[in-house]
Amino acid sequence: MYSRQIRITFLFVLILMILPCHAAEASEFPFTVYPVPEKGTILKWQKVNRILPTGKKFKVIDLETGFYFSVQRRAGNKHADVQPLTYKDTAVLKHLYNGKWSWRRRAILIPVKGKMLAASMHGMPHGAGALKNGFPGHFCIHFAGSTTHKTRNADPSHKLMILKAGGKLEDYAHHANPHQVVQMYLLSLKENDPDLMKPVLPEKGVERKKLLKAGKGVTAVHYDIQGKESKKHRTFKTVIPVKTVIYRENEGVEKTLINITVARLTPWSAWKISKVDWGR
């Protein structure tokens, strides 16, 4: 009991020592955390469009950290174009992206009408913005069935993040064909999120560790998966070539053809990535 009291006293003194140095930061950034459930509800955009109409204000909760901020939907007919409400809300959003605006997708939850909706956002201001919030534009939130304005297609990274927020990544990976498995791995590198690749990797072993480490230092990925996608494979192993342009921190641009080996144990087993040959 005494050791516990000593630890608490030590932590209290440590906080007092730190506070004067960061008082300005603390006043600017509200370190508030929302209790995050294990998963959210995946709801189609057509329904979400009615629940969160233009002008609606709501909370956005980051799945990874629990940090949340408030936004207002300003526009968007295929997904929600939103803006942070205040300067403090903008500060929380920017903090989630390590102080830099980014197109990277993040899995989020939105509490509305007694439900936690699974969604995905990026953190890059673009277009117009009307609120006094320090955010130069708006950013996008996608739900199941949402598409982009330009292509009218579902964004694959947003799709995986929505599945992550809804606790459905494992199920998706279990039924994925080899091309979809490869895409999960590549999007994991692109979004710098190991959770997207874990369901398609070996459960343990050296190769799993190597594949997880491959994404370190990657800042952007462009890819073109070669070959025709097929949902019916009679084989137990296939090699899928991918043309890639990879941007690595402090290493510049790397154009290369990588070969990704995907295998399964039985016709009913899930496909897993067993090897990635980077061609270097």
Residue pairs with C-beta under 8 A, 6 or more apart in sequence:
19 26
28 88
28 91
29 88
29 91
29 92
29 95
30 88
30 91
30 92
31 67
32 67
32 68
33 65
33 66
33 67
33 68
34 59
34 61
34 66
34 67
34 68
34 111
35 66
36 61
36 63
36 66
36 109
37 109
37 116
38 167
39 116
39 118
39 165
39 166
39 167
39 168
40 63
40 109
40 110
40 115
40 116
40 117
40 118
40 119
40 165
40 166
40 167
41 115
41 116
41 117
41 118
41 166
42 117
42 118
42 143
42 144
42 162
42 163
42 165
42 166
42 168
43 51
43 115
43 117
43 118
43 143
43 144
44 143
44 144
44 145
45 78
45 79
45 142
45 143
45 144
45 145
45 146
46 145
48 80
48 117
48 143
49 77
51 112
51 113
51 117
52 58
52 73
52 80
52 110
52 112
53 73
54 73
54 74
54 75
54 76
55 72
55 73
55 74
56 72
56 73
57 70
57 71
57 72
57 73
57 85
58 70
58 71
58 73
58 110
58 111
58 112
59 68
59 69
59 70
59 71
59 110
59 111
60 68
60 69
60 70
60 71
60 82
60 108
60 109
60 110
60 121
60 141
61 67
61 68
61 108
61 109
61 110
61 111
61 116
62 68
62 96
62 106
62 107
62 108
63 106
63 107
63 108
63 109
63 164
63 165
64 106
64 107
65 96
67 92
67 95
67 96
68 92
69 84
69 85
69 88
69 89
69 90
69 92
69 93
70 84
70 85
70 86
70 89
71 82
71 83
71 84
71 85
71 89
71 141
72 82
72 83
72 85
72 131
73 80
73 81
73 82
74 81
74 82
74 83
74 129
74 130
74 138
75 81
75 138
76 82
76 140
78 146
78 147
78 148
78 149
78 152
79 140
79 141
79 142
79 143
79 146
79 147
79 148
80 140
80 141
80 142
80 143
81 127
81 138
81 139
81 140
82 138
82 139
82 140
82 141
83 129
83 130
83 131
83 133
83 135
83 137
83 138
83 139
84 90
84 92
84 93
84 131
84 133
84 134
84 135
85 131
85 133
86 133
87 132
87 133
87 134
89 133
90 133
90 134
90 135
91 134
93 123
93 135
93 139
94 100
94 101
94 123
96 106
96 123
97 104
97 123
101 123
101 124
101 125
102 122
102 123
102 124
103 122
103 123
103 124
104 122
104 123
104 191
104 192
105 120
105 121
105 122
105 155
105 157
105 158
105 160
105 161
105 191
105 193
106 120
106 121
106 122
106 123
106 161
107 118
107 119
107 120
107 161
107 162
107 164
107 165
108 119
108 120
108 121
108 141
108 161
108 165
109 116
109 117
109 118
109 119
109 165
110 116
110 117
110 119
110 141
111 117
117 143
118 143
118 144
118 162
118 163
118 165
118 166
119 141
119 142
119 143
119 161
119 162
119 165
120 141
120 142
120 143
120 157
120 158
120 159
120 161
120 162
120 165
121 139
121 140
121 141
121 142
122 139
122 140
123 139
124 139
125 135
125 136
125 137
125 138
125 139
126 137
126 138
126 139
127 137
127 138
128 137
128 138
129 135
129 136
129 137
129 138
142 154
142 155
142 158
142 161
142 162
143 162
144 162
145 154
146 154
146 155
146 158
147 153
147 154
147 155
148 154
148 155
156 183
156 187
157 187
157 190
157 191
160 169
160 172
160 184
160 187
160 191
160 196
161 191
161 193
163 169
163 172
164 193
164 195
164 196
169 195
169 196
169 199
170 199
172 180
172 199
173 181
173 184
173 199
173 200
173 270
174 199
174 270
175 270
176 184
176 200
176 270
176 271
177 229
177 230
177 231
177 233
177 271
178 233
178 238
178 240
178 262
178 271
179 225
179 227
179 229
179 230
179 240
180 229
181 200
181 262
181 271
181 272
181 273
182 225
182 240
182 242
182 260
182 262
182 273
183 225
184 196
184 197
184 199
184 200
185 196
185 197
185 200
185 201
185 211
185 260
185 273
185 276
186 221
186 223
186 225
186 242
186 244
187 196
188 194
188 195
188 196
188 197
188 215
189 197
189 214
189 215
189 218
189 221
189 246
190 218
190 220
190 221
190 223
192 215
192 218
194 212
194 215
197 211
197 212
197 215
197 273
198 212
200 270
200 271
200 272
200 273
201 207
201 208
201 211
201 212
201 272
201 273
202 208
202 272
202 273
202 274
207 274
207 275
211 273
211 276
214 276
214 278
217 248
217 249
217 250
217 251
218 246
218 247
218 248
218 249
219 247
219 248
219 249
220 246
220 247
221 244
221 245
221 246
221 247
222 244
222 245
222 246
223 242
223 243
223 244
223 245
224 242
224 243
224 244
225 240
225 242
226 240
226 241
226 242
226 243
227 240
227 241
234 267
236 263
236 264
236 265
236 266
236 267
237 261
237 262
237 263
237 264
237 274
238 261
238 262
238 263
239 259
239 260
239 261
239 262
240 259
240 260
240 261
240 262
241 257
241 258
241 259
241 260
242 257
242 258
242 259
242 260
243 257
244 254
244 255
244 256
244 257
244 258
245 253
245 254
245 255
246 253
246 254
246 255
246 256
247 253
247 254
248 254
254 280
256 278
256 279
256 280
257 279
258 276
258 277
258 278
258 279
259 276
259 277
259 279
260 273
260 275
260 276
260 277
261 273
261 274
261 275
261 276
261 277
262 271
262 272
262 273
262 274
263 271
263 272
263 274
264 270
264 271
264 272
